C-alpha cells in the first residue's frame, strides 16, 4: 500500500477536530434513552474500515488524545482504546475486504462495544471510584444500541468526506484513452 496523500491526511484531521468539538459541545448535551451518542469511536472505526489499519490506529490515537485533553480526563486511556478500535477495523478491511451493506452497522456496534467496555474496564483497573452494578451494564448495552443507530449517518459522513482521497478510489485511477477508430486497436488493423 502506498503512503497516504497529504489531502487525505488533511481531510481526516479536519474531520477529527470538527467531530470532537461537535461531540463535546452539542451531541453530548442531548441524551437519547438515558445515554449520550458517542461519535468518536464510530469515526475511528470507519476511518480504519476505509483507510486500513495504520491510518485507523493513528486516527484513533489522535482522536482519543483530543477527547482526553478536551474533557480533562486521565490522559491516554481513550487514546489506547481508540487505537485498538481503529487498528482492528482496518485489519478487517485488509483481511476480508467487507462489501456487505450491514458492515458499517456491525463495525459501528463492535467499535462502540469495545470502546465502552474497554473504557469502563481501564477506569476500574486504575481505581476510579465508580460503582460497578447492573446500571453500568445497562448504560453499556444502551450505548451500543444508540451508537449502532448513529452508525449509518456517521458512515455516510465519513465516506463522503474521505471519498476521492482514498488510495483505492476508482476516481483516482487513470482512465485509458478510448480509441477513436471504431473500438479496434491500431495494432490489430490489417
C-alpha positions as CSV (number, residue, x, y, z in Angstrom):
1,X,0.0,0.0,0.0
2,X,1.3,3.4,-0.9
3,X,1.7,6.3,1.6
4,X,-1.4,8.3,2.2
5,X,-1.7,11.6,0.4
6,X,-1.5,14.9,2.2
7,X,-5.0,15.7,1.1
8,X,-6.3,12.5,2.7
9,X,-4.5,13.3,5.9
10,X,-5.8,16.8,5.9
11,X,-9.4,15.6,5.4
12,X,-9.0,13.1,8.3
13,X,-7.5,15.7,10.6
14,X,-10.2,18.3,9.8
15,X,-13.0,15.8,10.3
16,X,-11.5,14.6,13.5
17,X,-11.1,18.0,15.1
18,X,-14.6,19.1,13.9
19,X,-16.2,15.9,15.2
20,X,-14.6,16.1,18.6
21,X,-15.8,19.6,19.1
22,X,-19.3,18.9,17.9
23,X,-19.3,15.8,20.1
24,X,-18.3,17.6,23.2
25,X,-20.3,20.8,22.6
26,X,-23.5,19.6,21.1
27,X,-24.1,15.8,20.9
28,X,-23.1,15.1,24.5
29,X,-25.7,17.5,25.7
30,X,-28.6,15.6,24.2
31,X,-29.3,12.2,25.9
32,X,-31.1,9.6,24.0
33,X,-32.7,6.8,26.1
34,X,-30.7,7.9,29.0
35,X,-27.3,7.7,27.3
36,X,-25.3,10.0,25.0
37,X,-24.3,9.2,21.5
38,X,-20.6,8.8,21.2
39,X,-19.5,9.6,17.6
40,X,-15.7,9.4,18.3
41,X,-15.4,5.6,18.2
42,X,-17.6,5.5,15.1
43,X,-15.3,8.0,13.3
44,X,-12.2,6.0,14.3
45,X,-13.7,2.6,13.2
46,X,-14.9,4.0,9.9
47,X,-11.6,5.6,9.1
48,X,-9.9,2.3,9.8
49,X,-12.5,0.5,7.7
50,X,-11.9,2.9,4.7
51,X,-8.2,3.6,5.0
52,X,-6.6,0.5,6.7
53,X,-5.1,-0.4,10.0
54,X,-2.2,2.1,10.1
55,X,-4.3,5.2,9.4
56,X,-7.1,3.7,11.6
57,X,-4.7,3.4,14.6
58,X,-3.1,6.8,14.1
59,X,-6.6,8.4,13.8
60,X,-7.7,6.5,17.0
61,X,-4.7,7.8,18.9
62,X,-5.1,11.4,17.8
63,X,-8.9,11.4,18.4
64,X,-8.5,9.8,21.8
65,X,-5.9,12.3,22.8
66,X,-8.2,15.2,21.6
67,X,-11.0,13.7,23.7
68,X,-8.9,13.2,26.8
69,X,-7.5,16.8,26.5
70,X,-10.8,18.4,25.9
71,X,-12.6,16.6,28.7
72,X,-9.6,16.8,31.1
73,X,-9.6,13.0,31.7
74,X,-6.9,10.6,32.5
75,X,-4.5,11.1,29.6
76,X,-4.0,8.2,27.3
77,X,-7.0,5.9,28.3
78,X,-9.2,6.9,25.4
79,X,-6.2,7.0,23.1
80,X,-5.4,3.4,23.9
81,X,-8.9,2.2,23.3
82,X,-9.5,4.2,20.1
83,X,-6.1,3.0,18.8
84,X,-7.3,-0.6,19.2
85,X,-10.7,0.2,17.6
86,X,-9.0,1.9,14.6
87,X,-6.4,-0.9,14.2
88,X,-8.9,-3.8,14.3
89,X,-11.3,-2.0,11.9
90,X,-8.5,-1.5,9.5
91,X,-7.4,-5.2,9.8
92,X,-11.0,-6.2,9.0
93,X,-10.7,-4.2,5.8
94,X,-7.2,-5.7,4.9
95,X,-8.1,-9.3,5.7
96,X,-11.7,-9.6,4.5
97,X,-12.4,-6.6,2.3
98,X,-16.0,-6.4,3.5
99,X,-18.5,-5.2,1.0
100,X,-21.8,-6.1,2.7
101,X,-24.4,-3.4,3.4
102,X,-24.5,-4.3,7.1
103,X,-20.8,-3.9,7.6
104,X,-21.0,-0.3,8.9
105,X,-23.6,-1.3,11.4
106,X,-21.6,-4.3,12.6
107,X,-18.3,-2.4,12.7
108,X,-20.0,0.5,14.5
109,X,-21.6,-1.8,17.1
110,X,-18.3,-3.6,17.7
111,X,-16.3,-0.4,17.9
112,X,-18.7,1.1,20.3
113,X,-18.8,-2.0,22.5
114,X,-15.0,-2.2,22.6
115,X,-14.9,1.5,23.4
116,X,-17.5,1.4,26.2
117,X,-16.3,-1.9,27.8
118,X,-12.6,-1.0,27.4
119,X,-13.0,2.4,29.0
120,X,-15.0,1.0,31.9
121,X,-12.5,-1.7,32.5
122,X,-9.5,0.5,32.3
123,X,-11.1,3.1,34.6
124,X,-11.9,0.3,37.1
125,X,-8.4,-1.0,37.0
126,X,-7.0,2.5,37.5
127,X,-9.0,2.7,40.7
128,X,-11.6,5.4,39.8
129,X,-14.3,5.4,42.4
130,X,-17.4,4.4,40.4
131,X,-20.0,1.8,41.3
132,X,-19.9,-1.3,39.3
133,X,-23.5,-2.5,39.1
134,X,-26.3,-3.5,36.7
135,X,-26.7,0.2,35.9
136,X,-23.2,0.1,34.2
137,X,-24.3,-2.9,32.2
138,X,-27.5,-1.1,31.1
139,X,-25.5,2.0,30.1
140,X,-23.1,-0.1,28.0
141,X,-25.9,-2.0,26.3
142,X,-27.9,1.1,25.6
143,X,-24.8,3.0,24.5
144,X,-24.0,0.2,21.9
145,X,-27.6,0.3,20.6
146,X,-27.7,4.1,20.3
147,X,-24.3,4.2,18.6
148,X,-25.3,1.4,16.2
149,X,-28.3,3.6,15.2
150,X,-26.0,6.6,14.7
151,X,-23.5,4.5,12.7
152,X,-25.5,4.8,9.4
153,X,-25.4,8.6,9.1
154,X,-21.8,8.6,10.5
155,X,-20.7,6.1,7.9
156,X,-22.2,8.3,5.2
157,X,-20.5,11.4,6.6
158,X,-17.0,9.7,6.9
159,X,-17.2,8.0,3.5
160,X,-18.4,11.2,1.8
161,X,-15.7,13.3,3.4
162,X,-12.8,10.9,2.5
163,X,-14.2,9.9,-0.9
164,X,-11.8,10.9,-3.7
165,X,-8.7,10.9,-1.5
166,X,-8.7,7.1,-0.7
167,X,-5.9,5.1,-2.2
168,X,-8.1,2.6,-3.9
169,X,-10.8,5.0,-5.0
170,X,-11.9,4.3,-8.6
171,X,-12.0,8.0,-9.4
172,X,-8.3,8.3,-8.7
173,X,-7.4,5.5,-11.2
174,X,-6.1,6.7,-14.5
175,X,-8.6,6.2,-17.3
176,X,-7.5,4.7,-20.6
177,X,-7.9,6.8,-23.6
178,X,-10.6,5.4,-25.9
179,X,-9.6,4.6,-29.4
180,X,-11.4,6.7,-32.0
181,X,-11.0,4.1,-34.7
182,X,-14.2,2.3,-34.0
183,X,-13.1,0.4,-31.0
184,X,-10.2,-1.5,-32.6
185,X,-6.7,-1.1,-31.6
186,X,-4.4,0.5,-34.3
187,X,-2.2,-2.5,-34.0
188,X,-4.9,-5.0,-35.0
189,X,-5.6,-3.4,-38.4
190,X,-4.9,-5.4,-41.4
